[in-house]
């Protein structure tokens, strides 16, 4: 009798510049396949021939959820990662229905990664990814929209996603401290 090794899919949720990308990079180094719900949005934006910006990512995500259902990004990403032969990461979970859909899968565990807004703003300025907001006012506007887009179950609600996380990492220290915290979480998941 051949016993199939259980596949693990780790979801990552948290606010802009909280540290999800760093956690994902660490997991990729451990052999995890990576995909993101944001990749599905970027694909849509590219198909439309538009420039990718943080606000456009938010707007197109809201539009896709309204048109195809609030779990659409999670469903499309799940179908991609579950077909992979190895453990996987689903990054950028920002919608409660996405989280609930994925938490219904036995292979799935959700990790929340967060940090105080001021620290995240400094990180966002340092990385300058996808035309992120580089003024405090613009950052706060985008951040608040991520925490509550005002669209209920169709929109973003990072706080609810963080509340539903199986594990929460407060990323306020050094990279070494983040790696150590993730190591503890992975040990807990694997036990």
C-alpha positions, 0 to 999 in steps of 0.5 A: 500500500502506497501512502500519499504524502499530504499536500500543504497549502499555506495562505497569506493574509495581511496589510500592504508591506506587512511582510507577506512577501518576505514570508512567501520568499522564505517558503519558496526557498523551502520548495513551495510553489507560489501564486497569489490572488493578485496574480489573477488581477494582474493577468486581467489588467494586462489583458486590458492593456492597462498599467498596474497600480495599487489602486487599479489592483484594488478596483479590478479585484472589486470588479471581478468579485462583483461579476464572478462572486467574492471567492473568484480570485481564491478559486482560480488560484486554488485550481492552479496551486492544487494541480502542482505536485508540491506544497504551495502558497496562496498570497494576498488573501484580502477577502473574507469569502476567499478565506472561508472558501480556502479554509474549507479545504483540508490542505489549507492553513492561513497565516496572517502577517502584520505590522504597525501602519507607520512601519509598513509605510516606511517599508512601502517607500523602501520597496516602491513596488507597483507604483505604491503610494509614497506619501503618508496620505496616499498610503493611509487611503489605500491601507484603509480601503484594504481594511474596509473597502465598503463593499461587504463580502465583495470587497476587502476586509483584511482585519476579518481575514487576520482574525480568521488566521490559524497563525498570526505573525507580528512582523515588527523586528528583524528578518532573523526574528521573522524567520524564527517566528515562521519556523515556529509556525511551520513546526506547529503546522507540521506537528 
